[in-house]
Amino acid sequence: MKITAGIFLFTLSASISTTAQTIDSTIARYAKDFAQERAYLQYDKVAYAPGDTVWFKAYLMKGIAPADDSRTFYVDWTDEAGSLLQHAVYPLVDATCNGQFGIPLAYTGKFIHIKAYTKWMLNFDSAFLYEKDLRVITKTQDLPGSKVPVKADLQFFPEGGDAITGMVNKIAFKANDQWGRPVKIRGIVENSKGEKVDSLRVMHDGMGYFLLTPKAGESFTAKWKDEKGGDHVTPLPAIRSSGISLQVTISGTKRNFVITAEPGAARDPGVLNIIGTLNQYQAFKLTKDFSPGIIKGVIPTQDLPSGILTITVFDSKWKPLAERITYINNDEFRFKADLSVEHWGLNKRARNEIMLTVPDSLSASFAVSVTDAGIESDSSDNIISHLLLTGDLKGQVYNPAYYFSDNSDTIAQRLDLVMLTHGWRRFDWDAVAKNKFPSALYPKDTSYLSLSGKVYGGLPGQLSEELIIMVINQKGSADGNKMLLLGVEPDGTFNDPDYFLFDTAHIYYQLPKISDASVNFMEKRLPALRQRMPAAGLFYNQTDDTTGYGRHFQLSDETLQLLKQLEGKTLENVTVKTRVKSPTDILDEKYSSALFSGDSYKFDLVNDKTAFPARNIFQYLQSKVAGLMINATNPPSLLWRGGAPQLFLDETQVDAQFVSSISVSQVAYIKVFRPGSFAGTGISSNGAIVIYMRRGGDVQSGQEKGLNSSVVTGYTPIRQFYTPNYGLLNVNNEKRDVRTTLYWNPEITTTPLKNKVKLTFYNNDVSKAFRVVIEGMTKDGQLVRLEQIMD
């Protein structure tokens, strides 16, 4: 028996040692091969009006460094109901990119929702994708949610994960409304006998904590009142009869931890393992004797990078028992930058010059925004707070920038309340112990989107001997058509790594040896995500500046009136009824089913000779239907009475991206149903567009026969912000200038040889003071934000 026991103990010890090694190597591989990316978007201002352009710059980080592996960035713009307005694609250079989105003049919603991500980010929890609601200013100046009753909610979070019988437990709580804003509450905690055991004391932004020592079989309830005196009853989480308690306290640059077990608990073999992880890397690992029932320790953190340190306690068999997160802020992530005024020009249309200076050892990338100082602003979140805090947490944090305003003990303790109420595991520890890794369904975009595709319909032997001949008509190109000849791989793929597409291109192609094969272009380009996220203000800018909104609306309304004066009038289509069937009526009978009958705009593309110059259906329909707003650029977007109309191809619903790839020459007939009319699947509140492909005798013959073509979309075009130069004579300078964004430049860089950059802009006709906001990131991941009022 002794030999058997010895063998058993040796086997157990070897198994535990092997598991420990497995966990070490698995965590290391997580950090190396599965590091998660975080995105942040800087905007030129915080609210917009219909007809405005949203200008932005995106920054991407992985751990403590720029995420320069990914090369392509996606931004989905949706309306208030969650319908897609634009799916934009941008090339990343040094982990940054910039772009813009034009809000339609007819937009009636109060928010625009943005979801931004890389392909790699889609492998992980969607809660870590970047999301933002940008407010759209309308005539009603109510603030987010001001006309909607506030619904207060109270949540409880036992420190370490669970409250344990017979132990002193710290129970944190958070009170907020349906938009994530803090709510002031007051109340008490009662046990199951109705006895008061403690009070609810809000310490900061709806958060606080109390201590609880439950007896066996006890349960607890909170009775509380919201800000308006409404009564609420919320049960606390169930008390566990066994387990361990993990408590962490802040002491300067150290973290003190105490691990205790419930009285009388069996602890065999009496060993606990403690692991700390930061940015998915292992920061420390301890193995401690737990036979006394208590472990105390000190974690020095002064040499750790700033970020969320996760402390996880395991038993001797590496089963997780408790977990706690704590924030390390050593302020090493900041770099110094100075802003000075070189030339004042606060008078009407006067010239201004500001100088940006950084230490001469840094290479950095910046975006600079200058706006009218009288409009609303929002400093609740910025490049530092998002990339170092909220981008790493699941759930909302109210006013996260506050926690980086200084390094005082008060702010550190309040930030610890955020940690207590936002626990989140990056690791599935059961999978880690078994050496299992996430399924990376989306590989990283380590190369830019180049002209590529795949041939379908041939055998590997045929494909390896095939060539694809392409004639490319690139939109906006001054060089005319370009011919390319590419070899096809045995798997059907082809790629020219040196040819990049911006906007759309009409590609005519031919496969000499496999005439009946089909070709799909740009398969590596992601379509828009399908999740419908209403823009209801859940991710809103947290400013309540009514005066600023009022001034912004006044200036934007004047700009809107000026734009409407330039906007052409859209003429209604006139349908002439005759006794003889028109060619359009004949097409309607031939192509349209009874489900898609009814009053509609009708377009005969078989006989319309003016259709063929159009690059796609959307360009053809522009200005042909009253009220229908179409942006035919890449990617296309549509708006009708505040929402996007449904799209059908041969009476099957499709998306705008797919429709944009169809050549006009392949379409016979189009029907456009007004909002509120009946179209196929029922009432369409935003209208519907039904497209019918040519068939039978309507298929074109002649020189186009046998020549395949496709409209291919590449990267979204990047526009340049217009800044007037009032030092020159220009007819455009005669127009009234009420711009709220006076200057936007997302492509400012400094190097060790050039550490100063002068920025020049002109005032408008009305601004008396400016707000300058500068954000940036160095090549080694240091961050900066500057905000200054010039008056």
NORKA-V59120 format. One record per residue. RES is the residue in one letter. SS is DSSP state (hx for helix, st for strand, lp for the rest). Layout:
res=RES ss=SS
res=RES ss=SS
This chain:
res=M ss=lp
res=K ss=hx
res=I ss=hx
res=T ss=hx
res=A ss=hx
res=G ss=hx
res=I ss=hx
res=F ss=hx
res=L ss=hx
res=F ss=hx
res=T ss=hx
res=L ss=hx
res=S ss=hx
res=A ss=hx
res=S ss=hx
res=I ss=hx
res=S ss=hx
res=T ss=hx
res=T ss=hx
res=A ss=hx
res=Q ss=hx
res=T ss=hx
res=I ss=hx
res=D ss=hx
res=S ss=hx
res=T ss=hx
res=I ss=hx
res=A ss=hx
res=R ss=hx
res=Y ss=hx
res=A ss=hx
res=K ss=hx
res=D ss=hx
res=F ss=lp
res=A ss=lp
res=Q ss=lp
res=E ss=st
res=R ss=st
res=A ss=st
res=Y ss=st
res=L ss=st
res=Q ss=st
res=Y ss=st
res=D ss=lp
res=K ss=lp
res=V ss=lp
res=A ss=st
res=Y ss=st
res=A ss=st
res=P ss=lp
res=G ss=lp
res=D ss=lp
res=T ss=st
res=V ss=st
res=W ss=st
res=F ss=st
res=K ss=st
res=A ss=st
res=Y ss=st
res=L ss=st
res=M ss=st
res=K ss=st
res=G ss=lp
res=I ss=lp
res=A ss=st
res=P ss=st
res=A ss=lp
res=D ss=lp
res=D ss=lp
res=S ss=lp
res=R ss=lp
res=T ss=st
res=F ss=st
res=Y ss=st
res=V ss=st
res=D ss=st
res=W ss=st
res=T ss=st
res=D ss=lp
res=E ss=lp
res=A ss=lp
res=G ss=lp
res=S ss=lp
res=L ss=st
res=L ss=st
res=Q ss=st
res=H ss=st
res=A ss=st
res=V ss=st
res=Y ss=st
res=P ss=st
res=L ss=lp
res=V ss=st
res=D ss=lp
res=A ss=lp
res=T ss=st
res=C ss=st
res=N ss=st
res=G ss=st
res=Q ss=st
res=F ss=st
res=G ss=st
res=I ss=lp
res=P ss=lp
res=L ss=lp
res=A ss=lp
res=Y ss=lp
res=T ss=lp
res=G ss=lp
res=K ss=lp
res=F ss=st
res=I ss=st
res=H ss=st
res=I ss=st
res=K ss=st
res=A ss=st
res=Y ss=st
res=T ss=lp
res=K ss=lp
res=W ss=hx
res=M ss=hx
res=L ss=hx
res=N ss=hx
res=F ss=lp
res=D ss=lp
res=S ss=hx
res=A ss=hx
res=F ss=hx
res=L ss=lp
res=Y ss=st
res=E ss=st
res=K ss=st
res=D ss=st
res=L ss=st
res=R ss=st
res=V ss=st
res=I ss=st
res=T ss=lp
res=K ss=lp
res=T ss=lp
res=Q ss=lp
res=D ss=lp
res=L ss=lp
res=P ss=lp
res=G ss=lp
res=S ss=lp
res=K ss=lp
res=V ss=lp
res=P ss=lp
res=V ss=lp
res=K ss=lp
res=A ss=lp
res=D ss=st
res=L ss=st
res=Q ss=st
res=F ss=st
res=F ss=st
res=P ss=st
res=E ss=lp
res=G ss=lp
res=G ss=lp
res=D ss=lp
res=A ss=lp
res=I ss=st
res=T ss=lp
res=G ss=lp
res=M ss=lp
res=V ss=lp
res=N ss=st
res=K ss=st
res=I ss=st
res=A ss=st
res=F ss=st
res=K ss=st
res=A ss=st
res=N ss=st
res=D ss=lp
res=Q ss=lp
res=W ss=lp
res=G ss=lp
res=R ss=lp
res=P ss=st
res=V ss=lp
res=K ss=lp
res=I ss=lp
res=R ss=st
res=G ss=st
res=I ss=st
res=V ss=st
res=E ss=st
res=N ss=st
res=S ss=lp
res=K ss=lp
res=G ss=lp
res=E ss=lp
res=K ss=st
res=V ss=st
res=D ss=st
res=S ss=st
res=L ss=st
res=R ss=lp
res=V ss=lp
res=M ss=lp
res=H ss=st
res=D ss=lp
res=G ss=lp
res=M ss=st
res=G ss=st
res=Y ss=st
res=F ss=st
res=L ss=st
res=L ss=st
res=T ss=lp
res=P ss=lp
res=K ss=lp
res=A ss=lp
res=G ss=lp
res=E ss=lp
res=S ss=lp
res=F ss=st
res=T ss=st
res=A ss=st
res=K ss=st
res=W ss=st
res=K ss=st
res=D ss=lp
res=E ss=lp
res=K ss=lp
res=G ss=lp
res=G ss=lp
res=D ss=st
res=H ss=st
res=V ss=st
res=T ss=st
res=P ss=st
res=L ss=lp
res=P ss=lp
res=A ss=lp
res=I ss=lp
res=R ss=st
res=S ss=lp
res=S ss=lp
res=G ss=lp
res=I ss=st
res=S ss=st
res=L ss=st
res=Q ss=st
res=V ss=st
res=T ss=st
res=I ss=st
res=S ss=st
res=G ss=lp
res=T ss=lp
res=K ss=st
res=R ss=st
res=N ss=st
res=F ss=st
res=V ss=st
res=I ss=st
res=T ss=st
res=A ss=st
res=E ss=lp
res=P ss=lp
res=G ss=lp
res=A ss=lp
res=A ss=lp
res=R ss=lp
res=D ss=lp
res=P ss=lp
res=G ss=lp
res=V ss=st
res=L ss=st
res=N ss=st
res=I ss=st
res=I ss=st
res=G ss=st
res=T ss=st
res=L ss=st
res=N ss=lp
res=Q ss=lp
res=Y ss=st
res=Q ss=st
res=A ss=st
res=F ss=st
res=K ss=st
res=L ss=st
res=T ss=st
res=K ss=st
res=D ss=st
res=F ss=lp
res=S ss=lp
res=P ss=lp
res=G ss=lp
res=I ss=st
res=I ss=st
res=K ss=st
res=G ss=st
res=V ss=st
res=I ss=st
res=P ss=st
res=T ss=lp
res=Q ss=lp
res=D ss=lp
res=L ss=lp
res=P ss=lp
res=S ss=lp
res=G ss=st
res=I ss=st
res=L ss=st
res=T ss=st
res=I ss=st
res=T ss=st
res=V ss=st
res=F ss=st
res=D ss=lp
res=S ss=lp
res=K ss=lp
res=W ss=lp
res=K ss=lp
res=P ss=st
res=L ss=st
res=A ss=st
res=E ss=st
res=R ss=st
res=I ss=st
res=T ss=st
res=Y ss=st
res=I ss=st
res=N ss=lp
res=N ss=lp
res=D ss=lp
res=E ss=lp
res=F ss=lp
res=R ss=st
res=F ss=lp
res=K ss=lp
res=A ss=st
res=D ss=st
res=L ss=st
res=S ss=st
res=V ss=st
res=E ss=st
res=H ss=st
res=W ss=lp
res=G ss=lp
res=L ss=lp
res=N ss=lp
res=K ss=lp
res=R ss=lp
res=A ss=lp
res=R ss=st
res=N ss=st
res=E ss=st
res=I ss=st
res=M ss=st
res=L ss=st
res=T ss=st
res=V ss=st
res=P ss=lp
res=D ss=lp
res=S ss=lp
res=L ss=lp
res=S ss=lp
res=A ss=st
res=S ss=st
res=F ss=st
res=A ss=st
res=V ss=st
res=S ss=st
res=V ss=st
res=T ss=st
res=D ss=st
res=A ss=lp
res=G ss=lp
res=I ss=lp
res=E ss=lp
res=S ss=lp
res=D ss=lp
res=S ss=lp
res=S ss=lp
res=D ss=lp
res=N ss=lp
res=I ss=hx
res=I ss=hx
res=S ss=hx
res=H ss=hx
res=L ss=hx
res=L ss=hx
res=L ss=lp
res=T ss=hx
res=G ss=hx
res=D ss=hx
res=L ss=lp
res=K ss=lp
res=G ss=lp
res=Q ss=lp
res=V ss=lp
res=Y ss=lp
res=N ss=lp
res=P ss=hx
res=A ss=hx
res=Y ss=hx
res=Y ss=hx
res=F ss=hx
res=S ss=lp
res=D ss=lp
res=N ss=lp
res=S ss=lp
res=D ss=hx
res=T ss=hx
res=I ss=hx
res=A ss=hx
res=Q ss=hx
res=R ss=hx
res=L ss=hx
res=D ss=hx
res=L ss=hx
res=V ss=hx
res=M ss=hx
res=L ss=hx
res=T ss=lp
res=H ss=lp
res=G ss=lp
res=W ss=lp
res=R ss=lp
res=R ss=lp
res=F ss=lp
res=D ss=lp
res=W ss=hx
res=D ss=hx
res=A ss=hx
res=V ss=hx
res=A ss=hx
res=K ss=lp
res=N ss=lp
res=K ss=lp
res=F ss=lp
res=P ss=lp
res=S ss=lp
res=A ss=lp
res=L ss=lp
res=Y ss=lp
res=P ss=lp
res=K ss=lp
res=D ss=lp
res=T ss=lp
res=S ss=lp
res=Y ss=lp
res=L ss=lp
res=S ss=st
res=L ss=st
res=S ss=st
res=G ss=st
res=K ss=st
res=V ss=st
res=Y ss=st
res=G ss=lp
res=G ss=lp
res=L ss=lp
res=P ss=hx
res=G ss=hx
res=Q ss=hx
res=L ss=hx
res=S ss=hx
res=E ss=lp
res=E ss=lp
res=L ss=st
res=I ss=st
res=I ss=st
res=M ss=st
res=V ss=st
res=I ss=st
res=N ss=st
res=Q ss=st
res=K ss=lp
res=G ss=lp
res=S ss=lp
res=A ss=lp
res=D ss=lp
res=G ss=lp
res=N ss=lp
res=K ss=st
res=M ss=st
res=L ss=st
res=L ss=st
res=L ss=st
res=G ss=st
res=V ss=lp
res=E ss=lp
res=P ss=lp
res=D ss=lp
res=G ss=lp
res=T ss=st
res=F ss=st
res=N ss=st
res=D ss=st
res=P ss=st
res=D ss=st
res=Y ss=st
res=F ss=st
res=L ss=lp
res=F ss=st
res=D ss=lp
res=T ss=st
res=A ss=st
res=H ss=st
res=I ss=st
res=Y ss=st
res=Y ss=st
res=Q ss=st
res=L ss=st
res=P ss=lp
res=K ss=lp
res=I ss=lp
res=S ss=lp
res=D ss=lp
res=A ss=lp
res=S ss=st
res=V ss=st
res=N ss=st
res=F ss=st
res=M ss=lp
res=E ss=lp
res=K ss=lp
res=R ss=lp
res=L ss=lp
res=P ss=lp
res=A ss=lp
res=L ss=lp
res=R ss=lp
res=Q ss=lp
res=R ss=lp
res=M ss=lp
res=P ss=lp
res=A ss=lp
res=A ss=lp
res=G ss=lp
res=L ss=lp
res=F ss=lp
res=Y ss=lp
res=N ss=lp
res=Q ss=lp
res=T ss=lp
res=D ss=lp
res=D ss=lp
res=T ss=hx
res=T ss=hx
res=G ss=hx
res=Y ss=hx
res=G ss=hx
res=R ss=hx
res=H ss=hx
res=F ss=hx
res=Q ss=hx
res=L ss=hx
res=S ss=hx
res=D ss=hx
res=E ss=hx
res=T ss=hx
res=L ss=hx
res=Q ss=hx
res=L ss=hx
res=L ss=hx
res=K ss=hx
res=Q ss=hx
res=L ss=hx
res=E ss=lp
res=G ss=lp
res=K ss=lp
res=T ss=lp
res=L ss=lp
res=E ss=lp
res=N ss=lp
res=V ss=lp
res=T ss=lp
res=V ss=lp
res=K ss=lp
res=T ss=lp
res=R ss=lp
res=V ss=lp
res=K ss=lp
res=S ss=lp
res=P ss=hx
res=T ss=hx
res=D ss=hx
res=I ss=hx
res=L ss=hx
res=D ss=hx
res=E ss=hx
res=K ss=hx
res=Y ss=hx
res=S ss=lp
res=S ss=lp
res=A ss=hx
res=L ss=hx
res=F ss=hx
res=S ss=lp
res=G ss=lp
res=D ss=lp
res=S ss=lp
res=Y ss=st
res=K ss=st
res=F ss=st
res=D ss=st
res=L ss=lp
res=V ss=lp
res=N ss=lp
res=D ss=lp
res=K ss=lp
res=T ss=lp
res=A ss=lp
res=F ss=lp
res=P ss=lp
res=A ss=lp
res=R ss=lp
res=N ss=lp
res=I ss=hx
res=F ss=hx
res=Q ss=hx
res=Y ss=hx
res=L ss=hx
res=Q ss=lp
res=S ss=lp
res=K ss=lp
res=V ss=lp
res=A ss=lp
res=G ss=lp
res=L ss=lp
res=M ss=st
res=I ss=st
res=N ss=st
res=A ss=lp
res=T ss=lp
res=N ss=lp
res=P ss=lp
res=P ss=lp
res=S ss=st
res=L ss=st
res=L ss=st
res=W ss=st
res=R ss=lp
res=G ss=lp
res=G ss=st
res=A ss=lp
res=P ss=lp
res=Q ss=st
res=L ss=st
res=F ss=st
res=L ss=st
res=D ss=lp
res=E ss=lp
res=T ss=st
res=Q ss=st
res=V ss=st
res=D ss=lp
res=A ss=hx
res=Q ss=hx
res=F ss=hx
res=V ss=hx
res=S ss=hx
res=S ss=lp
res=I ss=lp
res=S ss=lp
res=V ss=hx
res=S ss=hx
res=Q ss=hx
res=V ss=st
res=A ss=st
res=Y ss=st
res=I ss=st
res=K ss=st
res=V ss=st
res=F ss=st
res=R ss=lp
res=P ss=lp
res=G ss=lp
res=S ss=st
res=F ss=st
res=A ss=lp
res=G ss=lp
res=T ss=lp
res=G ss=lp
res=I ss=st
res=S ss=st
res=S ss=lp
res=N ss=lp
res=G ss=lp
res=A ss=st
res=I ss=st
res=V ss=st
res=I ss=st
res=Y ss=st
res=M ss=st
res=R ss=lp
res=R ss=lp
res=G ss=hx
res=G ss=hx
res=D ss=hx
res=V ss=lp
res=Q ss=lp
res=S ss=lp
res=G ss=hx
res=Q ss=hx
res=E ss=hx
res=K ss=lp
res=G ss=lp
res=L ss=lp
res=N ss=st
res=S ss=st
res=S ss=st
res=V ss=st
res=V ss=st
res=T ss=st
res=G ss=lp
res=Y ss=st
res=T ss=lp
res=P ss=lp
res=I ss=lp
res=R ss=lp
res=Q ss=lp
res=F ss=lp
res=Y ss=lp
res=T ss=lp
res=P ss=lp
res=N ss=lp
res=Y ss=lp
res=G ss=lp
res=L ss=lp
res=L ss=lp
res=N ss=lp
res=V ss=hx
res=N ss=hx
res=N ss=hx
res=E ss=hx
res=K ss=lp
res=R ss=lp
res=D ss=lp
res=V ss=lp
res=R ss=lp
res=T ss=lp
res=T ss=st
res=L ss=st
res=Y ss=st
res=W ss=st
res=N ss=st
res=P ss=st
res=E ss=st
res=I ss=st
res=T ss=st
res=T ss=st
res=T ss=st
res=P ss=lp
res=L ss=lp
res=K ss=st
res=N ss=lp
res=K ss=st
res=V ss=st
res=K ss=st
res=L ss=st
res=T ss=st
res=F ss=st
res=Y ss=st
res=N ss=lp
res=N ss=lp
res=D ss=lp
res=V ss=lp
res=S ss=lp
res=K ss=lp
res=A ss=lp
res=F ss=st
res=R ss=st
res=V ss=st
res=V ss=st
res=I ss=st
res=E ss=st
res=G ss=st
res=M ss=st
res=T ss=st
res=K ss=lp
res=D ss=lp
res=G ss=lp
res=Q ss=lp
res=L ss=st
res=V ss=st
res=R ss=st
res=L ss=st
res=E ss=st
res=Q ss=st
res=I ss=st
res=M ss=st
res=D ss=lp
